[in-house]
Amino acid sequence: MNEVTEPALRKDVPAIEVRNLYKSFGDNEVLKGIDFHVDHGEVVCVIGPSGSGKSTLLRCVNRLEEPTSGTIMVEGVDITDDETDLDKVRTRIGMVFQQFNLFPHLNVTRNLTLAQIRAKKRSKSEAGEVAARNLAKVGLKDKATAFPAQLSGGQQQRVAIARALSMDPDMMLFDEPTSALDPELVGDVLDVMKQLAKDGMTMMVVTHEMGFAREVGDRVVFMDGGVVVEQGKPDDVLGNPQHERTKEFLSKVL
Ligand SMILES: Nc1ncnc2c1ncn2[C@@H]1O[C@H](COP(=O)(O)OP(=O)(O)OP(=O)(O)O)[C@@H](O)[C@H]1O
C-alpha cells in the first residue's frame, strides 16, 4: 500500500491567511471583517470574551463552518474557492477540540491508527509505529491498549493531540483544549502544547489560559464582538493593552 503524500508545504506565504472574513448565523453576524494570519512556526493565541467569535474563526479555517464572505488561504491554497479539494487541505491541519471526540469503542492505539490507515493509506503496522511514537510524545506510552473511558480527561485530551499529530499536520488548531478539564489536569495538556511549540509546530490556539498565551504565544490576538480589536506580542497586549475593550476584558481575567 502506498502512503498518500501531500503537495509540498509552501513557506513563502503565511500558513494561514484570513482576509475580510464575515460569518453570520441567520441574523447573527458573528465575524465582521476579520483579517488574521499565522506564520509558519508561529504560535498565535486568540483570546476574548465569550461569544466574541473566536471558535467560529477557528472553525472557518478548516471549513467546519462555511464563511459568509471573505477569503481564507491555507499554505497558499484558497479554501473558500469551490474548486479546492478541501479534504487535501484538511489533512494538513490537526484539530483539537474542547471535547476530546475520541471513539469510545476503540482503544487508544486504534483511535490513533484509524485515520492513518483510511486517509493516509498506511499499513496497520506502520500506523501502529507512528501511533506509538506520538503516544510517547504526549507521555502516554503505557496507555496504548486502554479505552477512553479508562482515562482521565487530561489523558484523553493528550490522546486527541497524539491522534492529530499522527496525521503529520503542518499546523495545529486548538479550540479551548483545556476548558473541559478539571483544574489539576490542565497543566499536563498545556505542557504537551508547550513542547509542540518548542518543536516548531505552527499553532492557532483559542484559549482562556492567559498564562499560556503569555509564556508560549508568539502573538496574542484579542477579539471582541466579531472583530480583531488588538494584536501583538503577548507582553504588549496582555501587559500594556492599548484599547479600552482589551483593558476591560483583561481586568476581569488576569
Ligand atoms: N453553529 C452555530 N449556529 C448558530 N449560532 C452559532 C453557531 N456557532 C456559534 N454561534 C454563535 O456565534 C457567536 C460566537 O460564538 P463562538 O463560539 O465563536 O464564540 P467564542 O468567542 O468562541 O465564545 P466562547 O469563549 O464562549 O467559546 C455566539 O453568539 C454563538 O451563539
The ligand as an SDF file (V2000), in Angstrom:
LIG
                    3D

 31 33  0  0  0  0  0  0  0  0999 V2000
  -23.4680   26.6540   14.7440 N   0  0  0  0  0  0  0  0  0  0  0  0
  -23.9620   27.8120   15.2240 C   0  0  0  0  0  0  0  0  0  0  0  0
  -25.2480   28.1650   14.9770 N   0  0  0  0  0  0  0  0  0  0  0  0
  -25.7240   29.3440   15.4370 C   0  0  0  0  0  0  0  0  0  0  0  0
  -25.0100   30.2330   16.1600 N   0  0  0  0  0  0  0  0  0  0  0  0
  -23.7420   29.9220   16.4250 C   0  0  0  0  0  0  0  0  0  0  0  0
  -23.1410   28.7030   15.9790 C   0  0  0  0  0  0  0  0  0  0  0  0
  -21.8530   28.6770   16.3960 N   0  0  0  0  0  0  0  0  0  0  0  0
  -21.6570   29.8310   17.0760 C   0  0  0  0  0  0  0  0  0  0  0  0
  -22.7820   30.5680   17.1000 N   0  0  0  0  0  0  0  0  0  0  0  0
  -22.9330   31.8840   17.7370 C   0  0  0  0  0  0  0  0  0  0  0  0
  -21.8410   32.6750   17.3440 O   0  0  0  0  0  0  0  0  0  0  0  0
  -21.4420   33.5230   18.4120 C   0  0  0  0  0  0  0  0  0  0  0  0
  -19.9660   33.3710   18.6330 C   0  0  0  0  0  0  0  0  0  0  0  0
  -19.6880   32.0590   19.0930 O   0  0  0  0  0  0  0  0  0  0  0  0
  -18.2130   31.4980   19.2570 P   0  0  0  0  0  0  0  0  0  0  0  0
  -18.3520   30.1160   19.7990 O   0  0  0  0  0  0  0  0  0  0  0  0
  -17.4580   31.6840   18.0100 O   0  0  0  0  0  0  0  0  0  0  0  0
  -17.6520   32.4660   20.3740 O   0  0  0  0  0  0  0  0  0  0  0  0
  -16.3700   32.3010   21.2810 P   0  0  0  0  0  0  0  0  0  0  0  0
  -15.6970   33.6130   21.2930 O   0  0  0  0  0  0  0  0  0  0  0  0
  -15.5750   31.1230   20.8460 O   0  0  0  0  0  0  0  0  0  0  0  0
  -17.0230   32.0450   22.7120 O   0  0  0  0  0  0  0  0  0  0  0  0
  -16.5930   31.0240   23.9080 P   0  0  0  0  0  0  0  0  0  0  0  0
  -15.3500   31.6030   24.5070 O   0  0  0  0  0  0  0  0  0  0  0  0
  -17.7680   31.0770   24.8470 O   0  0  0  0  0  0  0  0  0  0  0  0
  -16.4190   29.6830   23.2830 O   0  0  0  0  0  0  0  0  0  0  0  0
  -22.2980   33.1580   19.6040 C   0  0  0  0  0  0  0  0  0  0  0  0
  -23.3520   34.1020   19.6830 O   0  0  0  0  0  0  0  0  0  0  0  0
  -22.8330   31.8020   19.2430 C   0  0  0  0  0  0  0  0  0  0  0  0
  -24.0950   31.5790   19.8150 O   0  0  0  0  0  0  0  0  0  0  0  0
  1  2  1  0
  2  3  1  0
  2  7  2  0
  3  4  2  0
  4  5  1  0
  5  6  2  0
  6  7  1  0
  6 10  1  0
  7  8  1  0
  8  9  2  0
  9 10  1  0
 10 11  1  0
 11 12  1  0
 11 30  1  0
 12 13  1  0
 13 14  1  0
 13 28  1  0
 14 15  1  0
 15 16  1  0
 16 17  2  0
 16 18  1  0
 16 19  1  0
 19 20  1  0
 20 21  2  0
 20 22  1  0
 20 23  1  0
 23 24  1  0
 24 25  2  0
 24 26  1  0
 24 27  1  0
 28 29  1  0
 28 30  1  0
 30 31  1  0
M  END
$$$$
